[in-house]
Amino acid sequence: MTRKDPNPWFKQKAPPMNVYGQQTSIEEVERKIKAQIVMKQIRLKEFVYDFDGLRKGTVSEPQFCRLLALATVSLSPAEYRCLLGKYQLENSLVKYREFIDEMDLIFTEKAIDKDPLFQVQ
């Protein structure tokens, strides 16, 4: 019988470091995720529906990590902590809707149909 770890890795408060001992920035992590999403043509919204039945825009920390694992986005524990640092609320819920909106910008700008003069870059 295995015993659950009382302090899982995603609850550790150490600053996120990469394998070279340098601090990981959120921009680097988001760029890495966007590269994997484009390469694998992943739509993250499709993986969220099972975790947020009421469509509130938040999920728990383990659900957020599972969501990324199901989408085959590979991240280190430090990169997960970095993401949680940006998108986590005080009550240990994660704002997945903001995260997905940020990641979907690589495909298209949100609400582009409402601004006919918008310049796509």
Buried (B, 14 or more C-beta within 10 A) or exposed (E): EEEEEEEEEBEEEEEBBBEEEEEBEBEBBBEBBBEBBEEEEBEBEEBBEEBBEEEEBBBBBBBBBBBBEBBEBEBBBBBBBBBBBBBBEEEEBBBBBEBBBBBBEEEEEEEEEEEEEEEEE
